[in-house]
Amino acid sequence: MRMLYFAWVRELVGVDEERVSPPPEVVTVADLVRWLAARSEGHARALADPARLRAAVDQAFVPLDAAVRGAGEVALFPPVTGG
Protein backbone atom coordinates (compact mmCIF):
# COMPACT_ATOMS: atom_id res chain seq x y z
CA MET A 1 0.00 0.00 0.00
CA ARG A 2 1.24 3.46 -0.85
CA MET A 3 1.06 5.97 2.01
CA LEU A 4 1.00 9.70 1.24
CA TYR A 5 1.55 12.39 3.87
CA PHE A 6 0.76 16.09 3.47
CA ALA A 7 1.52 19.38 5.26
CA TRP A 8 2.68 19.09 8.88
CA VAL A 9 2.00 15.32 8.85
CA ARG A 10 4.66 14.97 6.13
CA GLU A 11 7.07 17.22 8.02
CA LEU A 12 6.79 15.24 11.24
CA VAL A 13 6.93 11.81 9.57
CA GLY A 14 9.93 12.96 7.52
CA VAL A 15 8.83 11.62 4.13
CA ASP A 16 6.07 12.51 1.71
CA GLU A 17 5.33 8.90 0.77
CA GLU A 18 6.28 5.33 1.60
CA ARG A 19 5.24 1.78 0.80
CA VAL A 20 3.88 -0.26 3.70
CA SER A 21 2.50 -3.76 4.17
CA PRO A 22 0.21 -3.64 7.20
CA PRO A 23 -0.56 -6.88 9.04
CA PRO A 24 -3.99 -8.52 8.64
CA GLU A 25 -5.33 -6.99 11.87
CA VAL A 26 -5.16 -3.52 10.27
CA VAL A 27 -8.70 -3.20 8.94
CA THR A 28 -9.57 0.51 9.17
CA VAL A 29 -7.81 3.83 8.68
CA ALA A 30 -7.73 4.20 12.48
CA ASP A 31 -6.02 0.80 12.80
CA LEU A 32 -3.54 1.87 10.13
CA VAL A 33 -2.78 5.13 11.95
CA ARG A 34 -2.10 3.20 15.21
CA TRP A 35 0.12 0.73 13.39
CA LEU A 36 2.03 3.46 11.55
CA ALA A 37 2.58 5.40 14.79
CA ALA A 38 4.83 2.57 15.97
CA ARG A 39 7.13 2.81 12.92
CA SER A 40 9.29 5.72 14.13
CA GLU A 41 9.41 8.66 16.50
CA GLY A 42 8.35 10.95 13.65
CA HIS A 43 5.34 8.77 12.85
CA ALA A 44 4.43 8.70 16.54
CA ARG A 45 4.53 12.51 16.79
CA ALA A 46 2.56 13.05 13.56
CA LEU A 47 -0.10 10.47 14.33
CA ALA A 48 -0.42 10.95 18.11
CA ASP A 49 -3.83 12.61 17.85
CA PRO A 50 -5.91 10.91 15.14
CA ALA A 51 -8.73 13.43 15.69
CA ARG A 52 -6.47 16.01 14.02
CA LEU A 53 -6.15 13.91 10.85
CA ARG A 54 -8.18 13.51 7.70
CA ALA A 55 -7.80 10.59 5.32
CA ALA A 56 -8.38 9.55 1.74
CA VAL A 57 -8.43 5.96 0.50
CA ASP A 58 -7.75 5.58 -3.19
CA GLN A 59 -8.30 9.35 -3.59
CA ALA A 60 -11.74 9.44 -1.91
CA PHE A 61 -12.20 11.27 1.41
CA VAL A 62 -13.18 8.81 4.14
CA PRO A 63 -13.76 8.76 7.91
CA LEU A 64 -11.16 7.10 10.12
CA ASP A 65 -13.39 4.05 10.55
CA ALA A 66 -13.30 3.36 6.78
CA ALA A 67 -11.84 0.08 5.56
CA VAL A 68 -8.33 -0.05 4.09
CA ARG A 69 -8.22 -3.70 3.02
CA GLY A 70 -7.37 -3.87 -0.65
CA ALA A 71 -6.55 -0.16 -0.86
CA GLY A 72 -3.75 0.85 -3.17
CA GLU A 73 -3.22 4.27 -1.61
CA VAL A 74 -4.00 5.98 1.68
CA ALA A 75 -3.33 9.67 2.27
CA LEU A 76 -3.15 11.36 5.68
CA PHE A 77 -3.35 15.13 6.08
CA PRO A 78 -4.60 17.84 8.42
CA PRO A 79 -8.09 19.28 8.02
CA VAL A 80 -8.29 21.50 4.95
CA THR A 81 -9.54 25.02 5.36
CA GLY A 82 -10.39 27.51 2.69
CA GLY A 83 -10.42 31.23 2.52
PDB file of N, CA, C and O in Angstrom, chain B, residues numbered from 101:
ATOM      1  N   MET B 101       0.845  -1.169   0.000  1.00  0.00           N
ATOM      2  CA  MET B 101       0.000   0.000   0.000  1.00  0.00           C
ATOM      3  C   MET B 101       0.897   1.242   0.000  1.00  0.00           C
ATOM      4  O   MET B 101       1.917   1.298   0.687  1.00  0.00           O
ATOM      5  N   ARG B 102       0.493   2.206  -0.773  1.00  0.00           N
ATOM      6  CA  ARG B 102       1.240   3.464  -0.850  1.00  0.00           C
ATOM      7  C   ARG B 102       0.641   4.442   0.152  1.00  0.00           C
ATOM      8  O   ARG B 102      -0.559   4.715   0.122  1.00  0.00           O
ATOM      9  N   MET B 103       1.479   4.969   1.039  1.00  0.00           N
ATOM     10  CA  MET B 103       1.065   5.974   2.010  1.00  0.00           C
ATOM     11  C   MET B 103       1.543   7.328   1.524  1.00  0.00           C
ATOM     12  O   MET B 103       2.690   7.477   1.103  1.00  0.00           O
ATOM     13  N   LEU B 104       0.656   8.318   1.585  1.00  0.00           N
ATOM     14  CA  LEU B 104       1.004   9.698   1.244  1.00  0.00           C
ATOM     15  C   LEU B 104       0.745  10.568   2.467  1.00  0.00           C
ATOM     16  O   LEU B 104      -0.269  10.417   3.148  1.00  0.00           O
ATOM     17  N   TYR B 105       1.680  11.484   2.736  1.00  0.00           N
ATOM     18  CA  TYR B 105       1.549  12.394   3.871  1.00  0.00           C
ATOM     19  C   TYR B 105       1.642  13.825   3.363  1.00  0.00           C
ATOM     20  O   TYR B 105       2.454  14.133   2.491  1.00  0.00           O
ATOM     21  N   PHE B 106       0.799  14.702   3.919  1.00  0.00           N
ATOM     22  CA  PHE B 106       0.763  16.091   3.469  1.00  0.00           C
ATOM     23  C   PHE B 106       0.901  17.059   4.645  1.00  0.00           C
ATOM     24  O   PHE B 106       0.564  16.739   5.785  1.00  0.00           O
ATOM     25  N   ALA B 107       1.409  18.258   4.325  1.00  0.00           N
ATOM     26  CA  ALA B 107       1.520  19.379   5.263  1.00  0.00           C
ATOM     27  C   ALA B 107       2.335  18.987   6.493  1.00  0.00           C
ATOM     28  O   ALA B 107       3.379  18.349   6.360  1.00  0.00           O
ATOM     29  N   TRP B 108       1.875  19.358   7.683  1.00  0.00           N
ATOM     30  CA  TRP B 108       2.678  19.088   8.881  1.00  0.00           C
ATOM     31  C   TRP B 108       2.799  17.599   9.171  1.00  0.00           C
ATOM     32  O   TRP B 108       3.744  17.189   9.844  1.00  0.00           O
ATOM     33  N   VAL B 109       1.873  16.776   8.686  1.00  0.00           N
ATOM     34  CA  VAL B 109       1.998  15.321   8.853  1.00  0.00           C
ATOM     35  C   VAL B 109       3.267  14.852   8.139  1.00  0.00           C
ATOM     36  O   VAL B 109       4.051  14.088   8.703  1.00  0.00           O
ATOM     37  N   ARG B 110       3.470  15.305   6.910  1.00  0.00           N
ATOM     38  CA  ARG B 110       4.663  14.973   6.125  1.00  0.00           C
ATOM     39  C   ARG B 110       5.917  15.448   6.849  1.00  0.00           C
ATOM     40  O   ARG B 110       6.902  14.714   6.938  1.00  0.00           O
ATOM     41  N   GLU B 111       5.883  16.662   7.361  1.00  0.00           N
ATOM     42  CA  GLU B 111       7.068  17.221   8.015  1.00  0.00           C
ATOM     43  C   GLU B 111       7.456  16.425   9.249  1.00  0.00           C
ATOM     44  O   GLU B 111       8.641  16.191   9.485  1.00  0.00           O
ATOM     45  N   LEU B 112       6.475  16.007  10.041  1.00  0.00           N
ATOM     46  CA  LEU B 112       6.786  15.238  11.242  1.00  0.00           C
ATOM     47  C   LEU B 112       7.210  13.807  10.927  1.00  0.00           C
ATOM     48  O   LEU B 112       8.121  13.276  11.563  1.00  0.00           O
ATOM     49  N   VAL B 113       6.554  13.181   9.949  1.00  0.00           N
ATOM     50  CA  VAL B 113       6.925  11.811   9.568  1.00  0.00           C
ATOM     51  C   VAL B 113       8.320  11.811   8.936  1.00  0.00           C
ATOM     52  O   VAL B 113       9.113  10.897   9.168  1.00  0.00           O
ATOM     53  N   GLY B 114       8.613  12.842   8.137  1.00  0.00           N
ATOM     54  CA  GLY B 114       9.930  12.956   7.521  1.00  0.00           C
ATOM     55  C   GLY B 114      10.000  12.498   6.079  1.00  0.00           C
ATOM     56  O   GLY B 114      11.058  12.576   5.455  1.00  0.00           O
ATOM     57  N   VAL B 115       8.886  12.021   5.540  1.00  0.00           N
ATOM     58  CA  VAL B 115       8.826  11.617   4.127  1.00  0.00           C
ATOM     59  C   VAL B 115       7.453  12.004   3.588  1.00  0.00           C
ATOM     60  O   VAL B 115       6.489  12.128   4.343  1.00  0.00           O
ATOM     61  N   ASP B 116       7.380  12.193   2.274  1.00  0.00           N
ATOM     62  CA  ASP B 116       6.071  12.509   1.707  1.00  0.00           C
ATOM     63  C   ASP B 116       5.299  11.264   1.292  1.00  0.00           C
ATOM     64  O   ASP B 116       4.075  11.304   1.166  1.00  0.00           O
ATOM     65  N   GLU B 117       6.007  10.159   1.078  1.00  0.00           N
ATOM     66  CA  GLU B 117       5.327   8.904   0.771  1.00  0.00           C
ATOM     67  C   GLU B 117       6.205   7.729   1.119  1.00  0.00           C
ATOM     68  O   GLU B 117       7.427   7.848   1.205  1.00  0.00           O
ATOM     69  N   GLU B 118       5.562   6.579   1.321  1.00  0.00           N
ATOM     70  CA  GLU B 118       6.278   5.333   1.601  1.00  0.00           C
ATOM     71  C   GLU B 118       5.373   4.166   1.255  1.00  0.00           C
ATOM     72  O   GLU B 118       4.153   4.309   1.183  1.00  0.00           O
ATOM     73  N   ARG B 119       5.975   3.028   1.043  1.00  0.00           N
ATOM     74  CA  ARG B 119       5.238   1.784   0.796  1.00  0.00           C
ATOM     75  C   ARG B 119       5.208   1.002   2.102  1.00  0.00           C
ATOM     76  O   ARG B 119       6.236   0.842   2.759  1.00  0.00           O
ATOM     77  N   VAL B 120       4.028   0.515   2.476  1.00  0.00           N
ATOM     78  CA  VAL B 120       3.882  -0.263   3.695  1.00  0.00           C
ATOM     79  C   VAL B 120       3.075  -1.517   3.410  1.00  0.00           C
ATOM     80  O   VAL B 120       2.299  -1.572   2.456  1.00  0.00           O
ATOM     81  N   SER B 121       3.271  -2.517   4.247  1.00  0.00           N
ATOM     82  CA  SER B 121       2.500  -3.760   4.173  1.00  0.00           C
ATOM     83  C   SER B 121       1.929  -4.038   5.560  1.00  0.00           C
ATOM     84  O   SER B 121       2.522  -4.785   6.338  1.00  0.00           O
ATOM     85  N   PRO B 122       0.785  -3.443   5.870  1.00  0.00           N
ATOM     86  CA  PRO B 122       0.213  -3.638   7.199  1.00  0.00           C
ATOM     87  C   PRO B 122      -0.175  -5.088   7.440  1.00  0.00           C
ATOM     88  O   PRO B 122      -0.497  -5.815   6.500  1.00  0.00           O
ATOM     89  N   PRO B 123      -0.144  -5.512   8.711  1.00  0.00           N
ATOM     90  CA  PRO B 123      -0.560  -6.877   9.039  1.00  0.00           C
ATOM     91  C   PRO B 123      -2.080  -7.042   8.884  1.00  0.00           C
ATOM     92  O   PRO B 123      -2.798  -6.047   8.785  1.00  0.00           O
ATOM     93  N   PRO B 124      -2.565  -8.260   8.863  1.00  0.00           N
ATOM     94  CA  PRO B 124      -3.993  -8.518   8.642  1.00  0.00           C
ATOM     95  C   PRO B 124      -4.927  -7.845   9.653  1.00  0.00           C
ATOM     96  O   PRO B 124      -6.074  -7.543   9.323  1.00  0.00           O
ATOM     97  N   GLU B 125      -4.457  -7.611  10.863  1.00  0.00           N
ATOM     98  CA  GLU B 125      -5.333  -6.995  11.869  1.00  0.00           C
ATOM     99  C   GLU B 125      -5.602  -5.511  11.612  1.00  0.00           C
ATOM    100  O   GLU B 125      -6.446  -4.915  12.281  1.00  0.00           O
ATOM    101  N   VAL B 126      -4.896  -4.907  10.653  1.00  0.00           N
ATOM    102  CA  VAL B 126      -5.157  -3.519  10.269  1.00  0.00           C
ATOM    103  C   VAL B 126      -6.309  -3.531   9.265  1.00  0.00           C
ATOM    104  O   VAL B 126      -6.138  -3.904   8.104  1.00  0.00           O
ATOM    105  N   VAL B 127      -7.483  -3.115   9.738  1.00  0.00           N
ATOM    106  CA  VAL B 127      -8.698  -3.202   8.938  1.00  0.00           C
ATOM    107  C   VAL B 127      -9.203  -1.815   8.528  1.00  0.00           C
ATOM    108  O   VAL B 127      -9.722  -1.639   7.426  1.00  0.00           O
ATOM    109  N   THR B 128      -9.046  -0.836   9.419  1.00  0.00           N
ATOM    110  CA  THR B 128      -9.569   0.513   9.168  1.00  0.00           C
ATOM    111  C   THR B 128      -8.438   1.534   9.091  1.00  0.00           C
ATOM    112  O   THR B 128      -7.284   1.228   9.388  1.00  0.00           O
ATOM    113  N   VAL B 129      -8.790   2.745   8.690  1.00  0.00           N
ATOM    114  CA  VAL B 129      -7.808   3.828   8.685  1.00  0.00           C
ATOM    115  C   VAL B 129      -7.291   4.051  10.099  1.00  0.00           C
ATOM    116  O   VAL B 129      -6.091   4.258  10.281  1.00  0.00           O
ATOM    117  N   ALA B 130      -8.150   4.014  11.091  1.00  0.00           N
ATOM    118  CA  ALA B 130      -7.730   4.204  12.480  1.00  0.00           C
ATOM    119  C   ALA B 130      -6.725   3.130  12.894  1.00  0.00           C
ATOM    120  O   ALA B 130      -5.731   3.438  13.551  1.00  0.00           O
ATOM    121  N   ASP B 131      -6.972   1.871  12.516  1.00  0.00           N
ATOM    122  CA  ASP B 131      -6.017   0.796  12.798  1.00  0.00           C
ATOM    123  C   ASP B 131      -4.678   1.092  12.123  1.00  0.00           C
ATOM    124  O   ASP B 131      -3.615   0.903  12.714  1.00  0.00           O
ATOM    125  N   LEU B 132      -4.749   1.556  10.887  1.00  0.00           N
ATOM    126  CA  LEU B 132      -3.542   1.874  10.131  1.00  0.00           C
ATOM    127  C   LEU B 132      -2.754   2.984  10.810  1.00  0.00           C
ATOM    128  O   LEU B 132      -1.530   2.902  10.917  1.00  0.00           O
ATOM    129  N   VAL B 133      -3.442   4.014  11.265  1.00  0.00           N
ATOM    130  CA  VAL B 133      -2.779   5.128  11.952  1.00  0.00           C
ATOM    131  C   VAL B 133      -2.064   4.616  13.202  1.00  0.00           C
ATOM    132  O   VAL B 133      -0.912   4.976  13.443  1.00  0.00           O
ATOM    133  N   ARG B 134      -2.741   3.773  14.006  1.00  0.00           N
ATOM    134  CA  ARG B 134      -2.104   3.204  15.211  1.00  0.00           C
ATOM    135  C   ARG B 134      -0.878   2.385  14.843  1.00  0.00           C
ATOM    136  O   ARG B 134       0.163   2.489  15.493  1.00  0.00           O
ATOM    137  N   TRP B 135      -1.000   1.577  13.810  1.00  0.00           N
ATOM    138  CA  TRP B 135       0.118   0.728  13.386  1.00  0.00           C
ATOM    139  C   TRP B 135       1.284   1.580  12.879  1.00  0.00           C
ATOM    140  O   TRP B 135       2.438   1.322  13.220  1.00  0.00           O
ATOM    141  N   LEU B 136       0.986   2.580  12.075  1.00  0.00           N
ATOM    142  CA  LEU B 136       2.033   3.460  11.547  1.00  0.00           C
ATOM    143  C   LEU B 136       2.737   4.229  12.662  1.00  0.00           C
ATOM    144  O   LEU B 136       3.941   4.473  12.580  1.00  0.00           O
ATOM    145  N   ALA B 137       2.003   4.610  13.694  1.00  0.00           N
ATOM    146  CA  ALA B 137       2.577   5.398  14.791  1.00  0.00           C
ATOM    147  C   ALA B 137       3.733   4.666  15.473  1.00  0.00           C
ATOM    148  O   ALA B 137       4.586   5.295  16.099  1.00  0.00           O
ATOM    149  N   ALA B 138       3.761   3.354  15.353  1.00  0.00           N
ATOM    150  CA  ALA B 138       4.834   2.566  15.967  1.00  0.00           C
ATOM    151  C   ALA B 138       6.063   2.443  15.075  1.00  0.00           C
ATOM    152  O   ALA B 138       7.064   1.864  15.497  1.00  0.00           O
ATOM    153  N   ARG B 139       6.018   2.967  13.864  1.00  0.00           N
ATOM    154  CA  ARG B 139       7.133   2.805  12.920  1.00  0.00           C
ATOM    155  C   ARG B 139       8.359   3.643  13.262  1.00  0.00           C
ATOM    156  O   ARG B 139       9.487   3.201  13.044  1.00  0.00           O
ATOM    157  N   SER B 140       8.155   4.845  13.794  1.00  0.00           N
ATOM    158  CA  SER B 140       9.286   5.720  14.133  1.00  0.00           C
ATOM    159  C   SER B 140       8.804   6.819  15.071  1.00  0.00           C
ATOM    160  O   SER B 140       7.603   6.998  15.276  1.00  0.00           O
ATOM    161  N   GLU B 141       9.748   7.541  15.630  1.00  0.00           N
ATOM    162  CA  GLU B 141       9.412   8.664  16.501  1.00  0.00           C
ATOM    163  C   GLU B 141       8.635   9.733  15.724  1.00  0.00           C
ATOM    164  O   GLU B 141       7.684  10.316  16.245  1.00  0.00           O
ATOM    165  N   GLY B 142       9.044   9.986  14.481  1.00  0.00           N
ATOM    166  CA  GLY B 142       8.349  10.954  13.652  1.00  0.00           C
ATOM    167  C   GLY B 142       6.914  10.549  13.371  1.00  0.00           C
ATOM    168  O   GLY B 142       6.007  11.378  13.442  1.00  0.00           O
ATOM    169  N   HIS B 143       6.700   9.275  13.053  1.00  0.00           N
ATOM    170  CA  HIS B 143       5.343   8.773  12.846  1.00  0.00           C
ATOM    171  C   HIS B 143       4.530   8.952  14.133  1.00  0.00           C
ATOM    172  O   HIS B 143       3.384   9.400  14.098  1.00  0.00           O
ATOM    173  N   ALA B 144       5.135   8.598  15.256  1.00  0.00           N
ATOM    174  CA  ALA B 144       4.432   8.699  16.538  1.00  0.00           C
ATOM    175  C   ALA B 144       3.996  10.135  16.815  1.00  0.00           C
ATOM    176  O   ALA B 144       2.869  10.365  17.252  1.00  0.00           O
ATOM    177  N   ARG B 145       4.874  11.100  16.566  1.00  0.00           N
ATOM    178  CA  ARG B 145       4.528  12.509  16.792  1.00  0.00           C
ATOM    179  C   ARG B 145       3.420  12.960  15.838  1.00  0.00           C
ATOM    180  O   ARG B 145       2.470  13.620  16.257  1.00  0.00           O
ATOM    181  N   ALA B 146       3.540  12.606  14.567  1.00  0.00           N
ATOM    182  CA  ALA B 146       2.565  13.054  13.561  1.00  0.00           C
ATOM    183  C   ALA B 146       1.190  12.435  13.776  1.00  0.00           C
ATOM    184  O   ALA B 146       0.173  13.068  13.494  1.00  0.00           O
ATOM    185  N   LEU B 147       1.154  11.221  14.265  1.00  0.00           N
ATOM    186  CA  LEU B 147      -0.099  10.474  14.329  1.00  0.00           C
ATOM    187  C   LEU B 147      -0.629  10.320  15.751  1.00  0.00           C
ATOM    188  O   LEU B 147      -1.541   9.529  15.990  1.00  0.00           O
ATOM    189  N   ALA B 148      -0.063  11.070  16.695  1.00  0.00           N
ATOM    190  CA  ALA B 148      -0.420  10.949  18.111  1.00  0.00           C
ATOM    191  C   ALA B 148      -1.882  11.288  18.387  1.00  0.00           C
ATOM    192  O   ALA B 148      -2.485  10.715  19.294  1.00  0.00           O
ATOM    193  N   ASP B 149      -2.451  12.198  17.627  1.00  0.00           N
ATOM    194  CA  ASP B 149      -3.834  12.615  17.847  1.00  0.00           C
ATOM    195  C   ASP B 149      -4.639  12.403  16.565  1.00  0.00           C
ATOM    196  O   ASP B 149      -4.769  13.321  15.755  1.00  0.00           O
ATOM    197  N   PRO B 150      -5.177  11.201  16.379  1.00  0.00           N
ATOM    198  CA  PRO B 150      -5.907  10.910  15.142  1.00  0.00           C
ATOM    199  C   PRO B 150      -7.072  11.864  14.869  1.00  0.00           C
ATOM    200  O   PRO B 150      -7.468  12.029  13.716  1.00  0.00           O
ATOM    201  N   ALA B 151      -7.622  12.489  15.898  1.00  0.00           N
ATOM    202  CA  ALA B 151      -8.732  13.428  15.695  1.00  0.00           C
ATOM    203  C   ALA B 151      -8.295  14.643  14.874  1.00  0.00           C
ATOM    204  O   ALA B 151      -9.135  15.348  14.316  1.00  0.00           O
ATOM    205  N   ARG B 152      -6.989  14.888  14.801  1.00  0.00           N
ATOM    206  CA  ARG B 152      -6.469  16.012  14.018  1.00  0.00           C
ATOM    207  C   ARG B 152      -6.180  15.626  12.574  1.00  0.00           C
ATOM    208  O   ARG B 152      -5.678  16.447  11.807  1.00  0.00           O
ATOM    209  N   LEU B 153      -6.486  14.396  12.191  1.00  0.00           N
ATOM    210  CA  LEU B 153      -6.154  13.905  10.855  1.00  0.00           C
ATOM    211  C   LEU B 153      -7.400  13.750   9.985  1.00  0.00           C
ATOM    212  O   LEU B 153      -8.504  13.518  10.479  1.00  0.00           O
ATOM    213  N   ARG B 154      -7.192  13.883   8.699  1.00  0.00           N
ATOM    214  CA  ARG B 154      -8.184  13.512   7.700  1.00  0.00           C
ATOM    215  C   ARG B 154      -7.522  12.466   6.817  1.00  0.00           C
ATOM    216  O   ARG B 154      -6.296  12.369   6.765  1.00  0.00           O
ATOM    217  N   ALA B 155      -8.346  11.681   6.121  1.00  0.00           N
ATOM    218  CA  ALA B 155      -7.799  10.595   5.316  1.00  0.00           C
ATOM    219  C   ALA B 155      -8.518  10.487   3.984  1.00  0.00           C
ATOM    220  O   ALA B 155      -9.668  10.898   3.831  1.00  0.00           O
ATOM    221  N   ALA B 156      -7.801   9.920   3.032  1.00  0.00           N
ATOM    222  CA  ALA B 156      -8.380   9.553   1.744  1.00  0.00           C
ATOM    223  C   ALA B 156      -7.880   8.157   1.405  1.00  0.00           C
ATOM    224  O   ALA B 156      -6.695   7.861   1.558  1.00  0.00           O
ATOM    225  N   VAL B 157      -8.777   7.306   0.949  1.00  0.00           N
ATOM    226  CA  VAL B 157      -8.430   5.963   0.503  1.00  0.00           C
ATOM    227  C   VAL B 157      -8.698   5.913  -0.988  1.00  0.00           C
ATOM    228  O   VAL B 157      -9.816   6.144  -1.446  1.00  0.00           O
ATOM    229  N   ASP B 158      -7.657   5.608  -1.727  1.00  0.00           N
ATOM    230  CA  ASP B 158      -7.746   5.580  -3.187  1.00  0.00           C
ATOM    231  C   ASP B 158      -8.394   6.867  -3.721  1.00  0.00           C
ATOM    232  O   ASP B 158      -9.261   6.834  -4.595  1.00  0.00           O
ATOM    233  N   GLN B 159      -7.946   7.992  -3.168  1.00  0.00           N
ATOM    234  CA  GLN B 159      -8.297   9.351  -3.588  1.00  0.00           C
ATOM    235  C   GLN B 159      -9.742   9.752  -3.290  1.00  0.00           C
ATOM    236  O   GLN B 159     -10.262  10.683  -3.905  1.00  0.00           O
ATOM    237  N   ALA B 160     -10.394   9.063  -2.355  1.00  0.00           N
ATOM    238  CA  ALA B 160     -11.737   9.444  -1.906  1.00  0.00           C
ATOM    239  C   ALA B 160     -11.676   9.746  -0.409  1.00  0.00           C
ATOM    240  O   ALA B 160     -11.182   8.929   0.368  1.00  0.00           O
ATOM    241  N   PHE B 161     -12.176  10.918   0.000  1.00  0.00           N
ATOM    242  CA  PHE B 161     -12.201  11.267   1.411  1.00  0.00           C
ATOM    243  C   PHE B 161     -13.022  10.245   2.177  1.00  0.00           C
ATOM    244  O   PHE B 161     -14.101   9.846   1.739  1.00  0.00           O
ATOM    245  N   VAL B 162     -12.500   9.820   3.334  1.00  0.00           N
ATOM    246  CA  VAL B 162     -13.182   8.807   4.145  1.00  0.00           C
ATOM    247  C   VAL B 162     -13.028   9.145   5.626  1.00  0.00           C
ATOM    248  O   VAL B 162     -12.103   9.860   6.010  1.00  0.00           O
ATOM    249  N   PRO B 163     -13.941   8.626   6.462  1.00  0.00           N
ATOM    250  CA  PRO B 163     -13.763   8.757   7.909  1.00  0.00           C
ATOM    251  C   PRO B 163     -12.701   7.768   8.391  1.00  0.00           C
ATOM    252  O   PRO B 163     -12.324   6.848   7.665  1.00  0.00           O
ATOM    253  N   LEU B 164     -12.227   7.966   9.609  1.00  0.00           N
ATOM    254  CA  LEU B 164     -11.155   7.099  10.121  1.00  0.00           C
ATOM    255  C   LEU B 164     -11.617   5.666  10.365  1.00  0.00           C
ATOM    256  O   LEU B 164     -10.782   4.778  10.538  1.00  0.00           O
ATOM    257  N   ASP B 165     -12.918   5.422  10.383  1.00  0.00           N
ATOM    258  CA  ASP B 165     -13.391   4.047  10.548  1.00  0.00           C
ATOM    259  C   ASP B 165     -13.597   3.333   9.207  1.00  0.00           C
ATOM    260  O   ASP B 165     -14.127   2.223   9.170  1.00  0.00           O
ATOM    261  N   ALA B 166     -13.181   3.964   8.116  1.00  0.00           N
ATOM    262  CA  ALA B 166     -13.299   3.357   6.782  1.00  0.00           C
ATOM    263  C   ALA B 166     -12.308   2.209   6.615  1.00  0.00           C
ATOM    264  O   ALA B 166     -11.226   2.214   7.202  1.00  0.00           O
ATOM    265  N   ALA B 167     -12.689   1.243   5.818  1.00  0.00           N
ATOM    266  CA  ALA B 167     -11.839   0.076   5.556  1.00  0.00           C
ATOM    267  C   ALA B 167     -10.645   0.443   4.680  1.00  0.00           C
ATOM    268  O   ALA B 167     -10.740   1.314   3.815  1.00  0.00           O
ATOM    269  N   VAL B 168      -9.519  -0.235   4.916  1.00  0.00           N
ATOM    270  CA  VAL B 168      -8.331  -0.049   4.086  1.00  0.00           C
ATOM    271  C   VAL B 168      -7.910  -1.340   3.383  1.00  0.00           C
ATOM    272  O   VAL B 168      -6.979  -1.327   2.579  1.00  0.00           O
ATOM    273  N   ARG B 169      -8.574  -2.435   3.672  1.00  0.00           N
ATOM    274  CA  ARG B 169      -8.223  -3.704   3.019  1.00  0.00           C
ATOM    275  C   ARG B 169      -8.368  -3.559   1.521  1.00  0.00           C
ATOM    276  O   ARG B 169      -9.402  -3.109   1.026  1.00  0.00           O
ATOM    277  N   GLY B 170      -7.331  -3.941   0.802  1.00  0.00           N
ATOM    278  CA  GLY B 170      -7.368  -3.873  -0.645  1.00  0.00           C
ATOM    279  C   GLY B 170      -7.067  -2.504  -1.222  1.00  0.00           C
ATOM    280  O   GLY B 170      -7.040  -2.341  -2.442  1.00  0.00           O
ATOM    281  N   ALA B 171      -6.840  -1.518  -0.367  1.00  0.00           N
ATOM    282  CA  ALA B 171      -6.554  -0.163  -0.857  1.00  0.00           C
ATOM    283  C   ALA B 171      -5.165  -0.119  -1.481  1.00  0.00           C
ATOM    284  O   ALA B 171      -4.233  -0.765  -1.004  1.00  0.00           O
ATOM    285  N   GLY B 172      -5.047   0.649  -2.548  1.00  0.00           N
ATOM    286  CA  GLY B 172      -3.752   0.850  -3.175  1.00  0.00           C
ATOM    287  C   GLY B 172      -3.019   2.046  -2.612  1.00  0.00           C
ATOM    288  O   GLY B 172      -1.790   2.111  -2.638  1.00  0.00           O
ATOM    289  N   GLU B 173      -3.808   3.021  -2.087  1.00  0.00           N
ATOM    290  CA  GLU B 173      -3.222   4.270  -1.614  1.00  0.00           C
ATOM    291  C   GLU B 173      -4.061   4.834  -0.469  1.00  0.00           C
ATOM    292  O   GLU B 173      -5.290   4.861  -0.525  1.00  0.00           O
ATOM    293  N   VAL B 174      -3.358   5.282   0.566  1.00  0.00           N
ATOM    294  CA  VAL B 174      -4.000   5.983   1.679  1.00  0.00           C
ATOM    295  C   VAL B 174      -3.224   7.260   1.910  1.00  0.00           C
ATOM    296  O   VAL B 174      -1.997   7.245   2.003  1.00  0.00           O
ATOM    297  N   ALA B 175      -3.949   8.373   2.004  1.00  0.00           N
ATOM    298  CA  ALA B 175      -3.329   9.672   2.272  1.00  0.00           C
ATOM    299  C   ALA B 175      -3.787  10.166   3.632  1.00  0.00           C
ATOM    300  O   ALA B 175      -4.953  10.023   4.000  1.00  0.00           O
ATOM    301  N   LEU B 176      -2.841  10.758   4.383  1.00  0.00           N
ATOM    302  CA  LEU B 176      -3.147  11.357   5.678  1.00  0.00           C
ATOM    303  C   LEU B 176      -2.738  12.819   5.638  1.00  0.00           C
ATOM    304  O   LEU B 176      -1.657  13.157   5.155  1.00  0.00           O
ATOM    305  N   PHE B 177      -3.609  13.687   6.149  1.00  0.00           N
ATOM    306  CA  PHE B 177      -3.351  15.125   6.076  1.00  0.00           C
ATOM    307  C   PHE B 177      -4.164  15.825   7.141  1.00  0.00           C
ATOM    308  O   PHE B 177      -5.113  15.250   7.673  1.00  0.00           O
ATOM    309  N   PRO B 178      -3.802  17.073   7.464  1.00  0.00           N
ATOM    310  CA  PRO B 178      -4.603  17.835   8.422  1.00  0.00           C
ATOM    311  C   PRO B 178      -5.895  18.300   7.776  1.00  0.00           C
ATOM    312  O   PRO B 178      -6.027  18.264   6.552  1.00  0.00           O
ATOM    313  N   PRO B 179      -6.853  18.738   8.590  1.00  0.00           N
ATOM    314  CA  PRO B 179      -8.094  19.277   8.015  1.00  0.00           C
ATOM    315  C   PRO B 179      -7.759  20.413   7.050  1.00  0.00           C
ATOM    316  O   PRO B 179      -6.843  21.202   7.281  1.00  0.00           O
ATOM    317  N   VAL B 180      -8.514  20.468   5.982  1.00  0.00           N
ATOM    318  CA  VAL B 180      -8.292  21.495   4.954  1.00  0.00           C
ATOM    319  C   VAL B 180      -9.245  22.655   5.230  1.00  0.00           C
ATOM    320  O   VAL B 180     -10.438  22.464   5.464  1.00  0.00           O
ATOM    321  N   THR B 181      -8.689  23.849   5.196  1.00  0.00           N
ATOM    322  CA  THR B 181      -9.542  25.018   5.356  1.00  0.00           C
ATOM    323  C   THR B 181      -9.407  25.889   4.121  1.00  0.00           C
ATOM    324  O   THR B 181      -8.384  25.868   3.437  1.00  0.00           O
ATOM    325  N   GLY B 182     -10.417  26.629   3.856  1.00  0.00           N
ATOM    326  CA  GLY B 182     -10.393  27.511   2.686  1.00  0.00           C
ATOM    327  C   GLY B 182     -10.503  28.961   3.115  1.00  0.00           C
ATOM    328  O   GLY B 182     -10.744  29.270   4.281  1.00  0.00           O
ATOM    329  N   GLY B 183     -10.323  29.826   2.160  1.00  0.00           N
ATOM    330  CA  GLY B 183     -10.423  31.227   2.521  1.00  0.00           C
ATOM    331  C   GLY B 183     -10.899  32.046   1.344  1.00  0.00           C
ATOM    332  O   GLY B 183     -11.045  33.263   1.458  1.00  0.00           O
TER     333      GLY B 183
END
